[in-house]
Amino acid sequence: MSAKAVKIPGPDHPIAVTPNPKRITVSVSGKIIATTTHALTLKEASYPAVQYIPRGDANMAMLERTNHSTYCPYKGDASYYSIPSRGDVGVNAVWTYEHPHDAMAQIKDYLAFYPDRVTIEES
């Protein structure tokens, strides 16, 4: 079994993580899952920016951990949560890096939500 590749962000694949001072609210059918003024905006290469929300600012009771996982050579192993109230649309709708690679340590214990499965508002 070969080891997983670990890559460092750089000019060929930039990743920037910056604090977002605006209020980020994540909701489903009008029910707030998370709200924070401590989000981190992650901009990776040419992908759309992603808001990472501190776990402490999320209602974890509305989420259900799954066995699904993925691997990013830049960030590490991602674990997933579902939003049961969303049915099939909510399956694996949330991801988190509990033990990210050192270069991405800032996002440890933050949650990210697929924007096509929840409502994400910035104010």
C-alpha positions in Angstrom: 0.0 0.0 0.0 1.5 3.3 -1.0 1.5 6.4 1.1 -0.9 9.3 0.2 0.8 12.1 -1.6 1.2 15.3 0.4 1.5 18.6 -1.6 2.3 22.1 -0.5 0.2 25.0 -2.0 2.3 27.1 -4.3 2.3 29.1 -7.5 1.0 26.2 -9.5 -1.8 25.5 -7.0 -2.3 28.4 -4.7 -4.5 28.2 -1.6 -5.2 31.3 0.5 -7.1 31.2 3.9 -8.2 34.5 5.2 -10.5 35.6 8.0 -14.0 36.7 6.9 -15.3 39.4 9.3 -18.8 39.3 7.8 -21.6 37.3 9.3 -22.0 34.0 7.5 -25.3 32.1 8.1 -25.9 28.6 6.9 -29.6 27.5 6.9 -31.9 24.8 5.5 -35.6 25.6 5.0 -35.2 28.6 7.2 -33.6 26.7 10.1 -30.2 28.0 11.0 -27.5 25.4 11.1 -24.6 27.8 11.7 -23.9 31.5 12.1 -20.6 33.1 12.7 -18.4 36.2 12.3 -15.4 34.0 12.6 -15.5 32.2 9.2 -12.4 31.6 7.1 -12.6 32.1 3.4 -10.5 29.5 1.5 -9.6 30.3 -2.1 -8.0 27.3 -3.9 -6.6 27.6 -7.4 -9.5 28.4 -9.8 -12.2 26.9 -7.6 -15.0 29.1 -6.1 -14.2 30.4 -2.6 -15.4 28.3 0.3 -16.5 29.5 3.7 -15.2 27.4 6.6 -17.3 27.8 9.8 -15.9 27.0 13.3 -17.6 23.9 14.7 -18.4 25.8 17.8 -20.6 28.1 15.8 -22.7 25.3 14.3 -25.6 23.4 15.7 -24.0 19.9 15.5 -27.3 18.3 16.6 -28.6 19.1 13.2 -25.8 17.1 11.6 -25.0 13.4 11.4 -21.5 12.0 10.9 -21.2 9.6 8.0 -18.5 7.0 7.1 -17.7 8.9 3.9 -14.3 10.4 3.5 -12.1 11.9 0.7 -8.5 12.9 0.4 -7.0 16.1 -0.9 -3.2 16.1 -1.2 -3.1 19.7 -0.2 -5.5 19.6 2.8 -5.6 15.9 4.0 -8.4 13.5 4.8 -11.9 15.0 4.9 -14.7 13.6 7.1 -18.3 14.2 6.2 -21.6 15.0 7.9 -25.1 14.7 6.5 -28.1 17.0 7.2 -30.9 14.5 7.8 -33.6 17.0 7.5 -32.6 17.5 3.8 -33.1 13.8 2.9 -31.0 12.6 0.0 -29.9 16.1 -0.8 -28.4 16.4 2.7 -26.2 13.2 2.4 -22.5 14.2 2.9 -23.4 17.9 2.5 -20.8 19.0 5.0 -17.1 18.3 5.2 -14.3 18.9 7.7 -10.6 18.4 8.0 -10.1 17.2 11.6 -6.4 16.5 11.0 -5.3 18.7 8.1 -1.8 18.8 6.7 0.4 21.3 8.4 0.1 23.8 5.6 -3.7 23.9 6.1 -3.7 23.8 9.9 -6.0 26.9 10.0 -9.0 24.9 8.9 -8.8 22.2 11.6 -12.2 21.8 13.3 -14.0 24.0 10.8 -17.0 22.9 8.7 -17.7 23.6 5.0 -21.1 23.2 3.3 -21.9 22.4 -0.3 -23.6 25.6 -1.4 -26.1 23.8 -3.7 -27.5 21.9 -0.6 -27.9 24.7 1.9 -28.4 28.4 1.9 -25.3 30.4 2.7 -25.8 34.1 3.4 -23.1 36.7 3.9 -24.0 40.0 5.6 
